Amino acid sequence: MKPVLIRPGLFRDRREAGRVLAEKLAAYANRPDVLVLALPRGGVPVAYEVARALGAPLDVFVVRKLGVPGYEELAMGAVATGGVRRPEPPCTPRFRRCGSRIRPALSSRFRRHRPKPARR
């Protein structure tokens, strides 16, 4: 499937975006091998509309971004549902040069932010 760039303001809200996406994914409707995964928070309304239209189960994949110390908006990794840990190499030349300081911080944050077991 070819990626499509979306202009900001193209949809009224996330639910409308989900309905439009569901139309494009109609070939996957009512298939037993389809599962719609949502990323909180903004992805849930989109995924709900897709799952409803396709007749597919919906699940939420919880992910927590780990920010670079002092630059919290810059992601250096993520921890996700099921203990998934994903280091992300820093995206600027400045942070590439200081990798020796970021690696220990990343390890420390992975230890601190272990996902809690799901309650049922």
PDB file as gemmi writes it, atoms N, CA and C in Angstrom:
CRYST1    1.000    1.000    1.000  90.00  90.00  90.00 P 1                      
ATOM      1  N   MET A   1       0.841  -1.171   0.000  1.00  0.00           N  
ATOM      2  CA  MET A   1       0.000   0.000   0.000  1.00  0.00           C  
ATOM      3  C   MET A   1       0.892   1.242   0.000  1.00  0.00           C  
ATOM      4  N   LYS A   2       0.629   2.157  -0.899  1.00  0.00           N  
ATOM      5  CA  LYS A   2       1.427   3.368  -1.037  1.00  0.00           C  
ATOM      6  C   LYS A   2       1.044   4.385   0.049  1.00  0.00           C  
ATOM      7  N   PRO A   3       2.038   4.965   0.765  1.00  0.00           N  
ATOM      8  CA  PRO A   3       1.707   5.958   1.794  1.00  0.00           C  
ATOM      9  C   PRO A   3       1.119   7.218   1.166  1.00  0.00           C  
ATOM     10  N   VAL A   4       0.199   7.829   1.901  1.00  0.00           N  
ATOM     11  CA  VAL A   4      -0.464   9.043   1.442  1.00  0.00           C  
ATOM     12  C   VAL A   4      -0.226  10.132   2.479  1.00  0.00           C  
ATOM     13  N   LEU A   5       0.227  11.291   2.040  1.00  0.00           N  
ATOM     14  CA  LEU A   5       0.398  12.418   2.957  1.00  0.00           C  
ATOM     15  C   LEU A   5      -0.944  13.114   3.144  1.00  0.00           C  
ATOM     16  N   ILE A   6      -1.241  13.464   4.376  1.00  0.00           N  
ATOM     17  CA  ILE A   6      -2.523  14.078   4.719  1.00  0.00           C  
ATOM     18  C   ILE A   6      -2.297  15.537   5.111  1.00  0.00           C  
ATOM     19  N   ARG A   7      -3.084  16.422   4.556  1.00  0.00           N  
ATOM     20  CA  ARG A   7      -3.015  17.836   4.940  1.00  0.00           C  
ATOM     21  C   ARG A   7      -3.680  18.030   6.299  1.00  0.00           C  
ATOM     22  N   PRO A   8      -3.083  18.838   7.184  1.00  0.00           N  
ATOM     23  CA  PRO A   8      -3.744  19.157   8.451  1.00  0.00           C  
ATOM     24  C   PRO A   8      -5.101  19.801   8.175  1.00  0.00           C  
ATOM     25  N   GLY A   9      -6.094  19.433   8.971  1.00  0.00           N  
ATOM     26  CA  GLY A   9      -7.435  19.990   8.805  1.00  0.00           C  
ATOM     27  C   GLY A   9      -8.260  19.298   7.737  1.00  0.00           C  
ATOM     28  N   LEU A  10      -7.737  18.221   7.164  1.00  0.00           N  
ATOM     29  CA  LEU A  10      -8.456  17.515   6.111  1.00  0.00           C  
ATOM     30  C   LEU A  10      -9.708  16.828   6.650  1.00  0.00           C  
ATOM     31  N   PHE A  11      -9.646  16.381   7.913  1.00  0.00           N  
ATOM     32  CA  PHE A  11     -10.777  15.692   8.541  1.00  0.00           C  
ATOM     33  C   PHE A  11     -11.359  16.541   9.651  1.00  0.00           C  
ATOM     34  N   ARG A  12     -12.641  16.383   9.876  1.00  0.00           N  
ATOM     35  CA  ARG A  12     -13.329  17.111  10.945  1.00  0.00           C  
ATOM     36  C   ARG A  12     -12.781  16.697  12.313  1.00  0.00           C  
ATOM     37  N   ASP A  13     -12.554  15.392  12.480  1.00  0.00           N  
ATOM     38  CA  ASP A  13     -12.018  14.858  13.733  1.00  0.00           C  
ATOM     39  C   ASP A  13     -11.413  13.485  13.462  1.00  0.00           C  
ATOM     40  N   ARG A  14     -10.892  12.866  14.499  1.00  0.00           N  
ATOM     41  CA  ARG A  14     -10.224  11.567  14.338  1.00  0.00           C  
ATOM     42  C   ARG A  14     -11.195  10.461  13.941  1.00  0.00           C  
ATOM     43  N   ARG A  15     -12.416  10.552  14.410  1.00  0.00           N  
ATOM     44  CA  ARG A  15     -13.401   9.530  14.043  1.00  0.00           C  
ATOM     45  C   ARG A  15     -13.679   9.568  12.541  1.00  0.00           C  
ATOM     46  N   GLU A  16     -13.801  10.774  11.998  1.00  0.00           N  
ATOM     47  CA  GLU A  16     -14.007  10.882  10.552  1.00  0.00           C  
ATOM     48  C   GLU A  16     -12.796  10.309   9.800  1.00  0.00           C  
ATOM     49  N   ALA A  17     -11.604  10.592  10.290  1.00  0.00           N  
ATOM     50  CA  ALA A  17     -10.392  10.046   9.671  1.00  0.00           C  
ATOM     51  C   ALA A  17     -10.439   8.518   9.689  1.00  0.00           C  
ATOM     52  N   GLY A  18     -10.910   7.940  10.793  1.00  0.00           N  
ATOM     53  CA  GLY A  18     -11.038   6.485  10.888  1.00  0.00           C  
ATOM     54  C   GLY A  18     -12.025   5.924   9.888  1.00  0.00           C  
ATOM     55  N   ARG A  19     -13.138   6.624   9.685  1.00  0.00           N  
ATOM     56  CA  ARG A  19     -14.132   6.153   8.713  1.00  0.00           C  
ATOM     57  C   ARG A  19     -13.566   6.187   7.289  1.00  0.00           C  
ATOM     58  N   VAL A  20     -12.821   7.248   6.977  1.00  0.00           N  
ATOM     59  CA  VAL A  20     -12.203   7.352   5.649  1.00  0.00           C  
ATOM     60  C   VAL A  20     -11.162   6.242   5.471  1.00  0.00           C  
ATOM     61  N   LEU A  21     -10.348   6.015   6.490  1.00  0.00           N  
ATOM     62  CA  LEU A  21      -9.348   4.955   6.434  1.00  0.00           C  
ATOM     63  C   LEU A  21     -10.017   3.594   6.271  1.00  0.00           C  
ATOM     64  N   ALA A  22     -11.104   3.380   6.983  1.00  0.00           N  
ATOM     65  CA  ALA A  22     -11.819   2.099   6.888  1.00  0.00           C  
ATOM     66  C   ALA A  22     -12.309   1.841   5.470  1.00  0.00           C  
ATOM     67  N   GLU A  23     -12.745   2.879   4.778  1.00  0.00           N  
ATOM     68  CA  GLU A  23     -13.172   2.709   3.388  1.00  0.00           C  
ATOM     69  C   GLU A  23     -12.013   2.202   2.529  1.00  0.00           C  
ATOM     70  N   LYS A  24     -10.827   2.733   2.790  1.00  0.00           N  
ATOM     71  CA  LYS A  24      -9.648   2.331   2.009  1.00  0.00           C  
ATOM     72  C   LYS A  24      -9.184   0.918   2.362  1.00  0.00           C  
ATOM     73  N   LEU A  25      -9.561   0.437   3.540  1.00  0.00           N  
ATOM     74  CA  LEU A  25      -9.168  -0.898   3.990  1.00  0.00           C  
ATOM     75  C   LEU A  25     -10.298  -1.919   3.851  1.00  0.00           C  
ATOM     76  N   ALA A  26     -11.317  -1.583   3.098  1.00  0.00           N  
ATOM     77  CA  ALA A  26     -12.510  -2.433   2.982  1.00  0.00           C  
ATOM     78  C   ALA A  26     -12.189  -3.866   2.554  1.00  0.00           C  
ATOM     79  N   ALA A  27     -11.126  -4.073   1.832  1.00  0.00           N  
ATOM     80  CA  ALA A  27     -10.760  -5.429   1.392  1.00  0.00           C  
ATOM     81  C   ALA A  27     -10.449  -6.345   2.576  1.00  0.00           C  
ATOM     82  N   TYR A  28     -10.178  -5.760   3.743  1.00  0.00           N  
ATOM     83  CA  TYR A  28      -9.855  -6.548   4.941  1.00  0.00           C  
ATOM     84  C   TYR A  28     -11.081  -6.831   5.816  1.00  0.00           C  
ATOM     85  N   ALA A  29     -12.241  -6.424   5.385  1.00  0.00           N  
ATOM     86  CA  ALA A  29     -13.461  -6.583   6.187  1.00  0.00           C  
ATOM     87  C   ALA A  29     -13.805  -8.054   6.401  1.00  0.00           C  
ATOM     88  N   ASN A  30     -14.245  -8.331   7.628  1.00  0.00           N  
ATOM     89  CA  ASN A  30     -14.760  -9.654   8.015  1.00  0.00           C  
ATOM     90  C   ASN A  30     -13.766 -10.793   7.800  1.00  0.00           C  
ATOM     91  N   ARG A  31     -12.496 -10.496   7.884  1.00  0.00           N  
ATOM     92  CA  ARG A  31     -11.479 -11.539   7.779  1.00  0.00           C  
ATOM     93  C   ARG A  31     -11.074 -11.971   9.185  1.00  0.00           C  
ATOM     94  N   PRO A  32     -10.933 -13.273   9.409  1.00  0.00           N  
ATOM     95  CA  PRO A  32     -10.583 -13.745  10.750  1.00  0.00           C  
ATOM     96  C   PRO A  32      -9.134 -13.445  11.148  1.00  0.00           C  
ATOM     97  N   ASP A  33      -8.293 -13.090  10.179  1.00  0.00           N  
ATOM     98  CA  ASP A  33      -6.882 -12.838  10.474  1.00  0.00           C  
ATOM     99  C   ASP A  33      -6.556 -11.348  10.659  1.00  0.00           C  
ATOM    100  N   VAL A  34      -7.587 -10.522  10.813  1.00  0.00           N  
ATOM    101  CA  VAL A  34      -7.369  -9.078  10.951  1.00  0.00           C  
ATOM    102  C   VAL A  34      -7.621  -8.639  12.386  1.00  0.00           C  
ATOM    103  N   LEU A  35      -6.700  -7.856  12.901  1.00  0.00           N  
ATOM    104  CA  LEU A  35      -6.814  -7.238  14.223  1.00  0.00           C  
ATOM    105  C   LEU A  35      -6.407  -5.787  14.066  1.00  0.00           C  
ATOM    106  N   VAL A  36      -7.194  -4.881  14.622  1.00  0.00           N  
ATOM    107  CA  VAL A  36      -6.866  -3.459  14.565  1.00  0.00           C  
ATOM    108  C   VAL A  36      -6.209  -3.078  15.885  1.00  0.00           C  
ATOM    109  N   LEU A  37      -4.979  -2.554  15.804  1.00  0.00           N  
ATOM    110  CA  LEU A  37      -4.256  -2.100  16.994  1.00  0.00           C  
ATOM    111  C   LEU A  37      -4.297  -0.585  17.060  1.00  0.00           C  
ATOM    112  N   ALA A  38      -4.613  -0.060  18.228  1.00  0.00           N  
ATOM    113  CA  ALA A  38      -4.672   1.384  18.426  1.00  0.00           C  
ATOM    114  C   ALA A  38      -3.561   1.827  19.359  1.00  0.00           C  
ATOM    115  N   LEU A  39      -2.974   2.970  19.074  1.00  0.00           N  
ATOM    116  CA  LEU A  39      -2.009   3.590  19.968  1.00  0.00           C  
ATOM    117  C   LEU A  39      -2.712   4.731  20.691  1.00  0.00           C  
ATOM    118  N   PRO A  40      -2.704   4.702  22.044  1.00  0.00           N  
ATOM    119  CA  PRO A  40      -3.323   5.816  22.755  1.00  0.00           C  
ATOM    120  C   PRO A  40      -2.532   7.085  22.495  1.00  0.00           C  
ATOM    121  N   ARG A  41      -3.088   8.122  22.626  1.00  0.00           N  
ATOM    122  CA  ARG A  41      -4.455   8.461  22.884  1.00  0.00           C  
ATOM    123  C   ARG A  41      -5.159   8.750  21.580  1.00  0.00           C  
ATOM    124  N   GLY A  42      -4.524   9.471  20.695  1.00  0.00           N  
ATOM    125  CA  GLY A  42      -5.200   9.879  19.467  1.00  0.00           C  
ATOM    126  C   GLY A  42      -5.560   8.769  18.521  1.00  0.00           C  
ATOM    127  N   GLY A  43      -4.876   7.647  18.586  1.00  0.00           N  
ATOM    128  CA  GLY A  43      -5.154   6.561  17.652  1.00  0.00           C  
ATOM    129  C   GLY A  43      -6.376   5.742  17.981  1.00  0.00           C  
ATOM    130  N   VAL A  44      -6.862   5.826  19.209  1.00  0.00           N  
ATOM    131  CA  VAL A  44      -7.999   4.995  19.609  1.00  0.00           C  
ATOM    132  C   VAL A  44      -9.280   5.361  18.856  1.00  0.00           C  
ATOM    133  N   PRO A  45      -9.650   6.641  18.748  1.00  0.00           N  
ATOM    134  CA  PRO A  45     -10.873   6.955  17.985  1.00  0.00           C  
ATOM    135  C   PRO A  45     -10.764   6.552  16.511  1.00  0.00           C  
ATOM    136  N   VAL A  46      -9.592   6.689  15.931  1.00  0.00           N  
ATOM    137  CA  VAL A  46      -9.380   6.290  14.535  1.00  0.00           C  
ATOM    138  C   VAL A  46      -9.540   4.775  14.425  1.00  0.00           C  
ATOM    139  N   ALA A  47      -8.844   4.045  15.269  1.00  0.00           N  
ATOM    140  CA  ALA A  47      -8.870   2.580  15.217  1.00  0.00           C  
ATOM    141  C   ALA A  47     -10.262   2.027  15.519  1.00  0.00           C  
ATOM    142  N   TYR A  48     -10.989   2.681  16.427  1.00  0.00           N  
ATOM    143  CA  TYR A  48     -12.343   2.220  16.748  1.00  0.00           C  
ATOM    144  C   TYR A  48     -13.212   2.221  15.494  1.00  0.00           C  
ATOM    145  N   GLU A  49     -13.151   3.309  14.741  1.00  0.00           N  
ATOM    146  CA  GLU A  49     -13.973   3.403  13.528  1.00  0.00           C  
ATOM    147  C   GLU A  49     -13.541   2.367  12.493  1.00  0.00           C  
ATOM    148  N   VAL A  50     -12.238   2.128  12.384  1.00  0.00           N  
ATOM    149  CA  VAL A  50     -11.734   1.126  11.443  1.00  0.00           C  
ATOM    150  C   VAL A  50     -12.219  -0.260  11.863  1.00  0.00           C  
ATOM    151  N   ALA A  51     -12.046  -0.593  13.133  1.00  0.00           N  
ATOM    152  CA  ALA A  51     -12.450  -1.920  13.621  1.00  0.00           C  
ATOM    153  C   ALA A  51     -13.954  -2.139  13.448  1.00  0.00           C  
ATOM    154  N   ARG A  52     -14.736  -1.124  13.761  1.00  0.00           N  
ATOM    155  CA  ARG A  52     -16.200  -1.236  13.633  1.00  0.00           C  
ATOM    156  C   ARG A  52     -16.584  -1.489  12.181  1.00  0.00           C  
ATOM    157  N   ALA A  53     -16.017  -0.710  11.272  1.00  0.00           N  
ATOM    158  CA  ALA A  53     -16.367  -0.846   9.858  1.00  0.00           C  
ATOM    159  C   ALA A  53     -15.898  -2.176   9.264  1.00  0.00           C  
ATOM    160  N   LEU A  54     -14.759  -2.659   9.728  1.00  0.00           N  
ATOM    161  CA  LEU A  54     -14.224  -3.910   9.177  1.00  0.00           C  
ATOM    162  C   LEU A  54     -14.763  -5.148   9.881  1.00  0.00           C  
ATOM    163  N   GLY A  55     -15.465  -4.957  10.986  1.00  0.00           N  
ATOM    164  CA  GLY A  55     -15.934  -6.106  11.756  1.00  0.00           C  
ATOM    165  C   GLY A  55     -14.765  -6.856  12.369  1.00  0.00           C  
ATOM    166  N   ALA A  56     -13.756  -6.112  12.772  1.00  0.00           N  
ATOM    167  CA  ALA A  56     -12.532  -6.716  13.309  1.00  0.00           C  
ATOM    168  C   ALA A  56     -12.391  -6.388  14.789  1.00  0.00           C  
ATOM    169  N   PRO A  57     -11.716  -7.248  15.546  1.00  0.00           N  
ATOM    170  CA  PRO A  57     -11.459  -6.925  16.956  1.00  0.00           C  
ATOM    171  C   PRO A  57     -10.488  -5.744  17.061  1.00  0.00           C  
ATOM    172  N   LEU A  58     -10.622  -5.019  18.159  1.00  0.00           N  
ATOM    173  CA  LEU A  58      -9.793  -3.852  18.435  1.00  0.00           C  
ATOM    174  C   LEU A  58      -9.014  -4.096  19.709  1.00  0.00           C  
ATOM    175  N   ASP A  59      -7.729  -3.774  19.683  1.00  0.00           N  
ATOM    176  CA  ASP A  59      -6.901  -3.862  20.883  1.00  0.00           C  
ATOM    177  C   ASP A  59      -6.073  -2.592  20.967  1.00  0.00           C  
ATOM    178  N   VAL A  60      -5.609  -2.288  22.165  1.00  0.00           N  
ATOM    179  CA  VAL A  60      -4.813  -1.091  22.387  1.00  0.00           C  
ATOM    180  C   VAL A  60      -3.396  -1.511  22.737  1.00  0.00           C  
ATOM    181  N   PHE A  61      -2.434  -0.906  22.069  1.00  0.00           N  
ATOM    182  CA  PHE A  61      -1.018  -1.168  22.301  1.00  0.00           C  
ATOM    183  C   PHE A  61      -0.466   0.046  23.044  1.00  0.00           C  
ATOM    184  N   VAL A  62      -0.202  -0.123  24.329  1.00  0.00           N  
ATOM    185  CA  VAL A  62       0.232   0.987  25.166  1.00  0.00           C  
ATOM    186  C   VAL A  62       1.744   1.174  25.024  1.00  0.00           C  
ATOM    187  N   VAL A  63       2.151   2.392  24.690  1.00  0.00           N  
ATOM    188  CA  VAL A  63       3.553   2.722  24.483  1.00  0.00           C  
ATOM    189  C   VAL A  63       3.887   3.965  25.293  1.00  0.00           C  
ATOM    190  N   ARG A  64       5.041   3.949  25.925  1.00  0.00           N  
ATOM    191  CA  ARG A  64       5.502   5.127  26.657  1.00  0.00           C  
ATOM    192  C   ARG A  64       6.826   5.587  26.056  1.00  0.00           C  
ATOM    193  N   LYS A  65       6.841   6.831  25.608  1.00  0.00           N  
ATOM    194  CA  LYS A  65       8.060   7.406  25.042  1.00  0.00           C  
ATOM    195  C   LYS A  65       9.034   7.726  26.163  1.00  0.00           C  
ATOM    196  N   LEU A  66      10.300   7.459  25.924  1.00  0.00           N  
ATOM    197  CA  LEU A  66      11.347   7.821  26.866  1.00  0.00           C  
ATOM    198  C   LEU A  66      12.135   8.969  26.261  1.00  0.00           C  
ATOM    199  N   GLY A  67      12.099  10.121  26.928  1.00  0.00           N  
ATOM    200  CA  GLY A  67      12.766  11.302  26.399  1.00  0.00           C  
ATOM    201  C   GLY A  67      14.216  11.399  26.830  1.00  0.00           C  
ATOM    202  N   VAL A  68      14.996  12.106  26.046  1.00  0.00           N  
ATOM    203  CA  VAL A  68      16.395  12.383  26.363  1.00  0.00           C  
ATOM    204  C   VAL A  68      16.419  13.302  27.587  1.00  0.00           C  
ATOM    205  N   PRO A  69      17.221  12.987  28.593  1.00  0.00           N  
ATOM    206  CA  PRO A  69      17.276  13.855  29.779  1.00  0.00           C  
ATOM    207  C   PRO A  69      17.598  15.298  29.390  1.00  0.00           C  
ATOM    208  N   GLY A  70      16.767  16.206  29.866  1.00  0.00           N  
ATOM    209  CA  GLY A  70      16.925  17.619  29.550  1.00  0.00           C  
ATOM    210  C   GLY A  70      16.266  18.024  28.248  1.00  0.00           C  
ATOM    211  N   TYR A  71      15.875  17.043  27.434  1.00  0.00           N  
ATOM    212  CA  TYR A  71      15.208  17.286  26.145  1.00  0.00           C  
ATOM    213  C   TYR A  71      14.071  16.270  26.021  1.00  0.00           C  
ATOM    214  N   GLU A  72      13.163  16.278  26.954  1.00  0.00           N  
ATOM    215  CA  GLU A  72      12.158  15.217  27.080  1.00  0.00           C  
ATOM    216  C   GLU A  72      11.312  14.997  25.822  1.00  0.00           C  
ATOM    217  N   GLU A  73      11.153  16.035  24.992  1.00  0.00           N  
ATOM    218  CA  GLU A  73      10.362  15.853  23.773  1.00  0.00           C  
ATOM    219  C   GLU A  73      11.105  15.063  22.702  1.00  0.00           C  
ATOM    220  N   LEU A  74      12.411  14.931  22.829  1.00  0.00           N  
ATOM    221  CA  LEU A  74      13.204  14.151  21.884  1.00  0.00           C  
ATOM    222  C   LEU A  74      13.240  12.703  22.364  1.00  0.00           C  
ATOM    223  N   ALA A  75      12.664  11.813  21.589  1.00  0.00           N  
ATOM    224  CA  ALA A  75      12.595  10.403  21.995  1.00  0.00           C  
ATOM    225  C   ALA A  75      13.940   9.710  21.851  1.00  0.00           C  
ATOM    226  N   MET A  76      14.287   8.956  22.882  1.00  0.00           N  
ATOM    227  CA  MET A  76      15.490   8.120  22.784  1.00  0.00           C  
ATOM    228  C   MET A  76      15.116   6.648  22.884  1.00  0.00           C  
ATOM    229  N   GLY A  77      13.824   6.377  23.009  1.00  0.00           N  
ATOM    230  CA  GLY A  77      13.375   5.002  23.087  1.00  0.00           C  
ATOM    231  C   GLY A  77      11.923   4.939  23.511  1.00  0.00           C  
ATOM    232  N   ALA A  78      11.427   3.724  23.639  1.00  0.00           N  
ATOM    233  CA  ALA A  78      10.040   3.520  24.060  1.00  0.00           C  
ATOM    234  C   ALA A  78       9.928   2.181  24.777  1.00  0.00           C  
ATOM    235  N   VAL A  79       8.960   2.104  25.671  1.00  0.00           N  
ATOM    236  CA  VAL A  79       8.621   0.864  26.361  1.00  0.00           C  
ATOM    237  C   VAL A  79       7.159   0.610  26.020  1.00  0.00           C  
ATOM    238  N   ALA A  80       6.836  -0.633  25.695  1.00  0.00           N  
ATOM    239  CA  ALA A  80       5.482  -0.926  25.232  1.00  0.00           C  
ATOM    240  C   ALA A  80       4.900  -2.142  25.944  1.00  0.00           C  
ATOM    241  N   THR A  81       3.618  -2.342  25.718  1.00  0.00           N  
ATOM    242  CA  THR A  81       2.880  -3.481  26.229  1.00  0.00           C  
ATOM    243  C   THR A  81       3.662  -4.765  25.968  1.00  0.00           C  
ATOM    244  N   GLY A  82       3.679  -5.650  26.931  1.00  0.00           N  
ATOM    245  CA  GLY A  82       4.337  -6.933  26.760  1.00  0.00           C  
ATOM    246  C   GLY A  82       5.839  -6.883  26.979  1.00  0.00           C  
ATOM    247  N   GLY A  83       6.329  -5.779  27.534  1.00  0.00           N  
ATOM    248  CA  GLY A  83       7.752  -5.673  27.819  1.00  0.00           C  
ATOM    249  C   GLY A  83       8.614  -5.320  26.627  1.00  0.00           C  
ATOM    250  N   VAL A  84       7.991  -4.887  25.538  1.00  0.00           N  
ATOM    251  CA  VAL A  84       8.755  -4.489  24.353  1.00  0.00           C  
ATOM    252  C   VAL A  84       9.555  -3.236  24.682  1.00  0.00           C  
ATOM    253  N   ARG A  85      10.850  -3.261  24.366  1.00  0.00           N  
ATOM    254  CA  ARG A  85      11.723  -2.114  24.602  1.00  0.00           C  
ATOM    255  C   ARG A  85      12.396  -1.763  23.289  1.00  0.00           C  
ATOM    256  N   ARG A  86      12.272  -0.528  22.909  1.00  0.00           N  
ATOM    257  CA  ARG A  86      12.812  -0.096  21.609  1.00  0.00           C  
ATOM    258  C   ARG A  86      13.694   1.119  21.795  1.00  0.00           C  
ATOM    259  N   PRO A  87      15.017   0.940  21.734  1.00  0.00           N  
ATOM    260  CA  PRO A  87      15.889   2.115  21.763  1.00  0.00           C  
ATOM    261  C   PRO A  87      15.822   2.825  20.417  1.00  0.00           C  
ATOM    262  N   GLU A  88      15.851   4.110  20.445  1.00  0.00           N  
ATOM    263  CA  GLU A  88      15.822   4.922  19.228  1.00  0.00           C  
ATOM    264  C   GLU A  88      17.085   5.755  19.196  1.00  0.00           C  
ATOM    265  N   PRO A  89      17.888   5.602  18.163  1.00  0.00           N  
ATOM    266  CA  PRO A  89      19.093   6.427  18.136  1.00  0.00           C  
ATOM    267  C   PRO A  89      18.707   7.898  18.072  1.00  0.00           C  
ATOM    268  N   PRO A  90      19.338   8.733  18.846  1.00  0.00           N  
ATOM    269  CA  PRO A  90      19.013  10.165  18.802  1.00  0.00           C  
ATOM    270  C   PRO A  90      19.109  10.703  17.380  1.00  0.00           C  
ATOM    271  N   CYS A  91      18.244  11.650  17.081  1.00  0.00           N  
ATOM    272  CA  CYS A  91      18.067  12.060  15.690  1.00  0.00           C  
ATOM    273  C   CYS A  91      18.819  13.319  15.303  1.00  0.00           C  
ATOM    274  N   THR A  92      19.683  13.826  16.139  1.00  0.00           N  
ATOM    275  CA  THR A  92      20.438  15.013  15.755  1.00  0.00           C  
ATOM    276  C   THR A  92      21.925  14.748  15.923  1.00  0.00           C  
ATOM    277  N   PRO A  93      22.755  15.418  15.130  1.00  0.00           N  
ATOM    278  CA  PRO A  93      24.201  15.203  15.253  1.00  0.00           C  
ATOM    279  C   PRO A  93      24.704  15.487  16.665  1.00  0.00           C  
ATOM    280  N   ARG A  94      24.132  16.475  17.321  1.00  0.00           N  
ATOM    281  CA  ARG A  94      24.577  16.817  18.678  1.00  0.00           C  
ATOM    282  C   ARG A  94      24.441  15.618  19.614  1.00  0.00           C  
ATOM    283  N   PHE A  95      23.326  14.897  19.517  1.00  0.00           N  
ATOM    284  CA  PHE A  95      23.101  13.769  20.421  1.00  0.00           C  
ATOM    285  C   PHE A  95      23.875  12.529  19.988  1.00  0.00           C  
ATOM    286  N   ARG A  96      24.195  12.399  18.722  1.00  0.00           N  
ATOM    287  CA  ARG A  96      25.016  11.266  18.286  1.00  0.00           C  
ATOM    288  C   ARG A  96      26.386  11.326  18.937  1.00  0.00           C  
ATOM    289  N   ARG A  97      26.914  12.531  19.081  1.00  0.00           N  
ATOM    290  CA  ARG A  97      28.241  12.686  19.673  1.00  0.00           C  
ATOM    291  C   ARG A  97      28.255  12.366  21.158  1.00  0.00           C  
ATOM    292  N   CYS A  98      27.116  12.460  21.817  1.00  0.00           N  
ATOM    293  CA  CYS A  98      27.108  12.212  23.262  1.00  0.00           C  
ATOM    294  C   CYS A  98      26.437  10.880  23.596  1.00  0.00           C  
ATOM    295  N   GLY A  99      26.542   9.910  22.685  1.00  0.00           N  
ATOM    296  CA  GLY A  99      25.931   8.602  22.894  1.00  0.00           C  
ATOM    297  C   GLY A  99      26.375   7.911  24.170  1.00  0.00           C  
ATOM    298  N   SER A 100      27.629   8.173  24.599  1.00  0.00           N  
ATOM    299  CA  SER A 100      28.122   7.518  25.814  1.00  0.00           C  
ATOM    300  C   SER A 100      27.333   7.959  27.047  1.00  0.00           C  
ATOM    301  N   ARG A 101      26.736   9.159  27.002  1.00  0.00           N  
ATOM    302  CA  ARG A 101      25.905   9.606  28.128  1.00  0.00           C  
ATOM    303  C   ARG A 101      24.462   9.146  27.979  1.00  0.00           C  
ATOM    304  N   ILE A 102      24.009   8.984  26.745  1.00  0.00           N  
ATOM    305  CA  ILE A 102      22.608   8.619  26.515  1.00  0.00           C  
ATOM    306  C   ILE A 102      22.374   7.132  26.786  1.00  0.00           C  
ATOM    307  N   ARG A 103      23.325   6.264  26.398  1.00  0.00           N  
ATOM    308  CA  ARG A 103      23.125   4.828  26.597  1.00  0.00           C  
ATOM    309  C   ARG A 103      22.835   4.469  28.045  1.00  0.00           C  
ATOM    310  N   PRO A 104      23.607   4.964  29.026  1.00  0.00           N  
ATOM    311  CA  PRO A 104      23.273   4.644  30.416  1.00  0.00           C  
ATOM    312  C   PRO A 104      21.916   5.214  30.839  1.00  0.00           C  
ATOM    313  N   ALA A 105      21.585   6.403  30.347  1.00  0.00           N  
ATOM    314  CA  ALA A 105      20.277   6.991  30.687  1.00  0.00           C  
ATOM    315  C   ALA A 105      19.152   6.143  30.119  1.00  0.00           C  
ATOM    316  N   LEU A 106      19.336   5.642  28.902  1.00  0.00           N  
ATOM    317  CA  LEU A 106      18.324   4.794  28.277  1.00  0.00           C  
ATOM    318  C   LEU A 106      18.146   3.508  29.072  1.00  0.00           C  
ATOM    319  N   SER A 107      19.237   2.874  29.470  1.00  0.00           N  
ATOM    320  CA  SER A 107      19.153   1.639  30.257  1.00  0.00           C  
ATOM    321  C   SER A 107      18.437   1.892  31.570  1.00  0.00           C  
ATOM    322  N   SER A 108      18.767   3.000  32.211  1.00  0.00           N  
ATOM    323  CA  SER A 108      18.130   3.353  33.475  1.00  0.00           C  
ATOM    324  C   SER A 108      16.632   3.560  33.293  1.00  0.00           C  
ATOM    325  N   ARG A 109      16.257   4.249  32.229  1.00  0.00           N  
ATOM    326  CA  ARG A 109      14.825   4.507  31.996  1.00  0.00           C  
ATOM    327  C   ARG A 109      14.078   3.243  31.634  1.00  0.00           C  
ATOM    328  N   PHE A 110      14.697   2.342  30.873  1.00  0.00           N  
ATOM    329  CA  PHE A 110      14.048   1.073  30.575  1.00  0.00           C  
ATOM    330  C   PHE A 110      13.754   0.316  31.866  1.00  0.00           C  
ATOM    331  N   ARG A 111      14.702   0.332  32.804  1.00  0.00           N  
ATOM    332  CA  ARG A 111      14.484  -0.368  34.077  1.00  0.00           C  
ATOM    333  C   ARG A 111      13.355   0.287  34.874  1.00  0.00           C  
ATOM    334  N   ARG A 112      13.326   1.611  34.890  1.00  0.00           N  
ATOM    335  CA  ARG A 112      12.317   2.342  35.685  1.00  0.00           C  
ATOM    336  C   ARG A 112      10.921   2.234  35.115  1.00  0.00           C  
ATOM    337  N   HIS A 113      10.804   2.151  33.804  1.00  0.00           N  
ATOM    338  CA  HIS A 113       9.489   2.210  33.159  1.00  0.00           C  
ATOM    339  C   HIS A 113       9.056   0.868  32.616  1.00  0.00           C  
ATOM    340  N   ARG A 114       9.197  -0.145  33.415  1.00  0.00           N  
ATOM    341  CA  ARG A 114       8.724  -1.458  32.985  1.00  0.00           C  
ATOM    342  C   ARG A 114       7.199  -1.429  32.965  1.00  0.00           C  
ATOM    343  N   PRO A 115       6.588  -1.946  31.888  1.00  0.00           N  
ATOM    344  CA  PRO A 115       5.133  -1.968  31.837  1.00  0.00           C  
ATOM    345  C   PRO A 115       4.584  -2.851  32.960  1.00  0.00           C  
ATOM    346  N   LYS A 116       3.498  -2.409  33.551  1.00  0.00           N  
ATOM    347  CA  LYS A 116       2.834  -3.189  34.579  1.00  0.00           C  
ATOM    348  C   LYS A 116       1.999  -4.274  33.915  1.00  0.00           C  
ATOM    349  N   PRO A 117       1.885  -5.442  34.536  1.00  0.00           N  
ATOM    350  CA  PRO A 117       1.060  -6.504  33.955  1.00  0.00           C  
ATOM    351  C   PRO A 117      -0.389  -6.015  33.825  1.00  0.00           C  
ATOM    352  N   ALA A 118      -1.021  -6.430  32.732  1.00  0.00           N  
ATOM    353  CA  ALA A 118      -2.412  -6.035  32.495  1.00  0.00           C  
ATOM    354  C   ALA A 118      -3.314  -6.669  33.552  1.00  0.00           C  
ATOM    355  N   ARG A 119      -4.268  -5.881  34.023  1.00  0.00           N  
ATOM    356  CA  ARG A 119      -5.271  -6.421  34.960  1.00  0.00           C  
ATOM    357  C   ARG A 119      -6.452  -6.926  34.169  1.00  0.00           C  
ATOM    358  N   ARG A 120      -6.963  -8.049  34.542  1.00  0.00           N  
ATOM    359  CA  ARG A 120      -8.123  -8.621  33.827  1.00  0.00           C  
ATOM    360  C   ARG A 120      -9.277  -8.781  34.765  1.00  0.00           C  
TER     361      ARG A 120                                                      
END                                                                             
